[in-house]
Amino acid sequence: MTTRRVTTLLTKSTVRRVAIAAAISLVLVACKKTEVTPEELDARAQAAVAAKTPPASSADAAASSADAAAADAGPSTKTVTYAGKYSVTLGKMYVPDQKDWSSVKFKNDETKLLGDGEITLVVDGTGRVSGGTEAGPLGASVVDGTSDGTTLTATIRRKDPSDEGLTGTLVAKIAGDALDGTMKLAESNAAVVREAKLEAKAKK
């Protein structure tokens, strides 16, 4: 092999090695560029949180709007006491006129548990209704129910179940400081059926 041929082979080998070394260097540089330091990760995380967090004024406004909506949608957050009067009148018992009901007879006793009386209803901040009566046609009764701020529904039971007085249901509407409603009532043996209207005002 001549000296010129050897020199040519060495030159080609050297060029190949230089090319490989350059390629490796480029790969290493690229790898270093893709590496992210812990400091860079922390900075990116803080930037992402800041981008998703609304300004303080916007957050306060949103919270205020949510509180206002909750206040409008639900009952009052304070306890309200309503005091008023009720008036009991004769009720009606419906008996179907079909043959199967021909043996059913009902005569409403029209001589007792009629007239007027006073009633107290208390609605607390959760919408729970309590109260009752002490005299009048209802005598000593207990009222239990719920209110959503505009409608009140409740049951009426006896403070002393052994007195066999009137029991039933109460439905009322609340508008401002006024409460107006009706009651459907009956004696324990259903010999007496009554209806009542009530009107009450919130105590100041």
Secondary structure, DSSP 8 states (H G I E B T S, - for coil): --HHHHHHHHHHHHHHHHHHHHHHHHHHHHHHHH---HHHHHHHHHHHHHHHS--HHHHHHHHHHHHHHHHHHS--SS-EEEEEEEEEEE-------SGGGTT-------SSS-EEEEEEEEE-TTSEEEEEESSSTT-SEEEEEEE-SSEEEEEEEESSGGG---EEEEEEEEETTEEEEEEEEE-TTSS-EEEEEEEEEE--
